């Protein structure tokens, strides 16, 4: 397997991507192709086995208009990486760059998987049980139709089953209440489609119940999913800040915290996005993983791991076959 890693566009700079590539090649036994500024990256991969470098002279910045950036910056690391993937010069791609540009580039350069109407950005959210929840869409489609949510259900179910190893994943519709009559017209229509889909549909789910193992997949529009994801991330960071502030208020609490330090470290690790690697853009013709913009070396390594798992699972081919069989109902 050859994983293409876009080294540019991350908040922490390309060096973290280079370190992650070296770690991934060593620990995962895969070839990693770094795409980025050779003058910056080369010193950090010198002597590393299974890590190669393709130079790029441009970077797509976070604030750029996605389609225009893809068409104008042909020498950017993102475009070069996507074109390499399209030509079969790699088996999957990982990027921390502009999400909109990655989606636009994926659609323009890679195209959709067969029978997919709209790709969706999926993320595995840690829960209080021993299995994550796959949430999609979290940013690719601000507005959706009921049949899009139905396709998201199939995408998420297949990903949870093929990549995460969850048997018979339970699919839920994120909504403002559990009753079938709740929510917008789109949600009510999607409820009916999902109920008759053949999926393990468990009905509507409220956001407060997502962390308790009542479903394995939750589908929603990208606007709702993106806000929910960022709010949850913010709450987690805020809670850690409050906890640290309270612990440091007294010497006795600080002493108690010393005893609890291993447990607190494990709890933080369970909730750390760096350990989850990245979010797949499900529905593209080739495996493509979006890493967090603030990814460090560990996150890049885990992004490569997720890309490997997705490529090895052949989930894209399976998804195309499943949706093609259901095309008349979509």
PEMORA-V544667 format. One record per pair of residues at least 24 apart in sequence whose C-alpha atoms are under 8 Angstrom apart, sorted by the first residue. I is the first residue (numbers start at 0). J is the second residue. D is the distance in Angstrom with one decimal. If there is no record, write none. Layout:
# PEMORA-V544667
[[I	J	D] [I	J	D]]
This chain:
# PEMORA-V544667
[[0	29	5.8] [0	30	6.3] [0	89	7.4] [0	90	6.1] [0	307	7.3] [1	29	6.3] [1	30	4.7] [1	31	5.7] [1	32	7.0] [1	88	7.8] [1	89	4.9] [1	90	5.4] [1	91	7.1] [2	29	7.4] [2	30	6.3] [2	31	4.9] [2	32	6.1] [2	89	5.7] [2	90	5.8] [2	91	5.1] [2	92	5.7] [2	93	7.4] [2	303	6.7] [2	306	7.2] [2	307	7.3] [3	31	5.9] [3	32	4.7] [3	33	6.1] [3	34	7.2] [3	80	6.4] [3	84	7.5] [3	89	6.0] [3	90	7.6] [3	91	6.2] [3	92	4.6] [3	93	6.2] [4	31	6.8] [4	32	5.9] [4	33	4.9] [4	34	6.1] [4	80	7.4] [4	92	5.8] [4	93	4.9] [4	94	6.1] [4	303	7.7] [5	33	6.2] [5	34	5.1] [5	35	6.6] [5	76	5.8] [5	77	5.9] [5	80	6.5] [5	92	7.5] [5	93	6.1] [5	94	4.8] [5	95	7.2] [5	96	7.8] [6	33	6.2] [6	34	5.7] [6	35	5.3] [6	76	7.2] [6	94	7.1] [6	95	7.7] [7	34	7.7] [7	35	5.8] [7	36	7.8] [7	58	6.2] [7	76	6.4] [7	77	7.8] [7	94	8.0] [7	95	7.5] [7	96	6.9] [8	58	6.4] [8	59	6.5] [8	60	6.3] [8	61	7.3] [8	94	8.0] [8	95	6.1] [8	96	4.4] [8	97	7.0] [8	292	7.5] [9	95	5.2] [9	96	5.8] [9	291	7.9] [9	292	4.9] [9	293	6.1] [9	294	6.9] [10	292	5.5] [10	293	5.0] [10	294	7.4] [11	293	6.1] [11	294	7.1] [11	295	7.0] [13	39	7.5] [13	40	6.9] [14	39	7.5] [14	40	6.4] [14	43	7.0] [15	294	7.7] [15	295	5.4] [15	296	4.7] [15	299	7.7] [16	295	7.2] [16	296	5.9] [16	299	6.0] [17	43	6.2] [17	44	6.5] [17	296	7.6] [18	43	6.9] [18	44	7.5] [18	296	5.5] [19	295	7.5] [19	296	4.1] [19	297	6.0] [19	298	7.3] [19	299	4.9] [19	300	4.6] [20	50	6.9] [20	296	7.8] [20	299	7.0] [20	300	6.2] [20	303	7.9] [21	47	6.3] [21	48	7.9] [21	50	6.5] [22	296	8.0] [22	300	6.3] [23	300	4.9] [23	301	7.6] [23	303	6.7] [23	304	7.4] [24	48	7.2] [24	49	5.9] [24	50	6.6] [25	49	7.9] [27	304	7.2] [34	76	5.4] [34	77	7.9] [34	79	7.5] [34	80	6.6] [35	75	7.9] [35	76	5.4] [55	79	7.4] [59	96	7.3] [59	97	6.9] [59	100	7.8] [60	96	7.5] [60	97	6.6] [61	96	7.0] [61	97	4.9] [62	97	7.7] [63	97	8.0] [64	99	8.0] [64	100	7.5] [65	97	7.7] [65	99	5.3] [65	100	4.0] [65	101	7.7] [65	103	6.2] [65	104	8.0] [66	100	6.4] [66	103	5.8] [66	104	7.3] [68	100	7.0] [69	100	6.5] [69	103	7.4] [69	104	6.0] [77	101	7.3] [78	104	6.9] [81	105	6.9] [81	108	6.6] [81	109	7.1] [82	108	6.5] [82	109	7.7] [84	109	7.8] [84	285	7.4] [85	109	5.5] [85	285	7.5] [90	285	7.7] [90	286	7.2] [90	310	6.4] [91	285	6.6] [91	286	4.8] [91	287	5.8] [91	288	7.8] [91	306	5.8] [91	307	7.2] [91	310	6.4] [92	286	6.5] [92	287	4.9] [92	288	6.1] [92	306	6.8] [93	287	6.0] [93	288	4.7] [93	289	6.0] [93	290	6.8] [93	302	6.4] [93	303	6.6] [93	306	6.9] [94	287	8.0] [94	288	6.4] [94	289	5.2] [94	290	5.7] [95	289	5.8] [95	290	4.4] [95	291	5.6] [95	292	5.0] [95	293	7.8] [95	294	7.1] [96	289	7.6] [96	290	7.7] [96	292	6.4] [98	139	8.0] [98	289	7.2] [99	139	7.3] [101	289	7.8] [102	139	7.0] [102	280	7.6] [105	283	6.6] [105	287	7.9] [106	283	6.9] [109	283	6.8] [109	284	5.8] [109	285	6.6] [110	283	6.0] [110	284	5.6] [111	282	5.8] [111	283	4.3] [111	284	4.9] [112	282	5.4] [112	283	5.0] [112	284	4.1] [112	285	7.6] [112	315	6.8] [112	316	7.8] [112	319	6.1] [113	284	7.5] [113	319	5.0] [113	320	7.9] [113	322	7.9] [113	323	7.2] [114	319	6.0] [114	322	5.8] [114	323	5.5] [114	326	6.9] [115	150	7.5] [115	282	5.8] [115	319	7.1] [115	322	7.1] [116	147	7.1] [117	147	6.8] [117	282	6.8] [118	280	6.4] [118	281	5.4] [118	282	4.2] [118	283	6.1] [119	151	6.9] [119	221	7.9] [119	280	5.6] [119	281	5.3] [119	282	6.5] [120	221	7.9] [120	278	6.3] [120	279	5.9] [120	280	4.6] [120	281	6.2] [121	155	7.4] [121	278	5.3] [121	279	5.6] [121	280	6.4] [121	281	6.9] [122	277	7.1] [122	278	4.7] [122	279	7.1] [123	275	7.2] [123	278	7.3] [125	210	7.2] [125	269	6.8] [125	270	6.1] [126	209	7.5] [126	210	4.3] [126	211	6.2] [126	212	6.8] [127	210	5.8] [127	211	5.6] [127	212	7.1] [128	210	7.8] [128	211	6.5] [128	212	5.9] [130	165	8.0] [130	212	7.5] [130	215	7.8] [131	215	6.9] [132	209	7.3] [132	210	7.6] [132	212	7.5] [132	214	6.9] [132	215	4.7] [132	216	5.5] [132	217	7.2] [133	159	6.9] [133	215	6.1] [133	216	4.6] [133	217	6.3] [134	216	5.9] [134	217	4.9] [134	218	6.0] [134	219	7.8] [134	224	7.4] [135	216	7.9] [135	217	6.5] [135	218	5.0] [135	219	6.1] [135	220	7.5] [135	221	7.2] [135	224	6.7] [136	218	6.4] [136	219	5.8] [136	220	5.6] [136	221	4.6] [136	224	5.8] [136	225	7.7] [137	219	7.9] [137	220	7.3] [137	221	4.5] [137	222	6.9] [137	223	7.3] [137	224	4.2] [137	225	4.3] [137	226	7.9] [137	228	7.1] [138	220	7.9] [138	221	4.1] [138	222	6.0] [138	224	6.6] [138	225	5.1] [139	221	5.6] [140	220	6.3] [140	221	4.7] [140	222	7.0] [141	220	5.9] [141	221	4.6] [141	222	4.4] [141	223	7.7] [142	220	6.0] [142	221	7.0] [142	222	7.1] [143	185	7.9] [143	220	5.9] [144	185	6.3] [144	189	8.0] [145	185	5.4] [145	186	6.8] [145	188	5.8] [145	189	4.4] [145	192	7.5] [146	189	6.7] [146	192	7.4] [146	329	5.6] [148	189	6.3] [148	218	6.3] [148	219	6.6] [148	220	7.4] [149	189	6.5] [149	192	6.5] [149	193	5.8] [149	196	7.7] [149	329	7.8] [150	322	7.6] [150	329	8.0] [151	218	6.3] [152	193	7.5] [152	198	7.8] [152	216	7.4] [152	217	7.6] [152	218	6.2] [153	198	7.4] [153	318	7.6] [153	322	7.8] [154	281	6.7] [154	282	7.4] [154	318	6.6] [155	216	6.0] [155	217	7.9] [155	218	7.9] [156	198	7.8] [156	216	6.5] [157	314	6.8] [157	317	7.9] [157	318	6.9] [158	314	6.7] [159	215	7.4] [159	216	7.5] [161	312	5.9] [161	314	6.3] [162	308	5.9] [162	309	6.0] [162	312	6.2] [162	314	7.8] [165	215	8.0] [167	199	6.7] [168	199	6.5] [168	214	7.6] [168	215	5.4] [168	216	6.9] [169	198	7.6] [169	199	4.9] [169	200	5.8] [169	201	6.1] [169	214	5.1] [169	215	5.1] [169	216	6.1] [170	198	7.0] [170	199	5.8] [170	200	4.8] [170	201	5.9] [170	202	7.6] [170	214	6.0] [170	215	6.1] [170	216	4.6] [170	217	5.9] [170	218	7.7] [171	200	5.9] [171	201	5.3] [171	202	5.2] [171	203	5.5] [171	204	5.9] [171	214	6.2] [171	215	7.8] [171	216	6.0] [171	217	4.8] [171	218	6.5] [172	202	6.2] [172	203	4.6] [172	204	5.8] [172	217	5.5] [172	218	5.1] [172	219	6.5] [173	203	5.8] [173	204	5.0] [173	205	5.9] [173	206	6.8] [173	217	5.9] [173	218	5.8] [173	219	5.6] [174	203	5.8] [174	204	5.9] [174	205	5.6] [174	206	7.6] [174	219	8.0] [175	204	7.8] [175	205	5.9] [175	206	7.9] [176	203	6.8] [176	204	6.9] [176	205	5.8] [177	202	7.0] [177	203	4.7] [177	204	5.7] [177	205	6.7] [178	203	6.8] [179	203	7.0] [235	270	7.9] [272	298	7.5] [273	297	6.1] [273	298	4.2] [273	299	7.9] [273	301	7.4] [274	298	6.1] [274	301	6.4] [275	301	6.3] [275	302	7.4] [276	300	7.1] [276	301	4.1] [276	302	3.9] [276	303	7.4] [276	304	7.4] [276	305	6.4] [277	301	7.4] [277	302	5.1] [277	305	7.0] [279	306	7.9] [281	315	7.8] [282	315	7.1] [282	318	8.0] [283	315	7.8] [284	315	7.0] [285	315	7.3] [286	310	6.1] [286	315	7.5]]
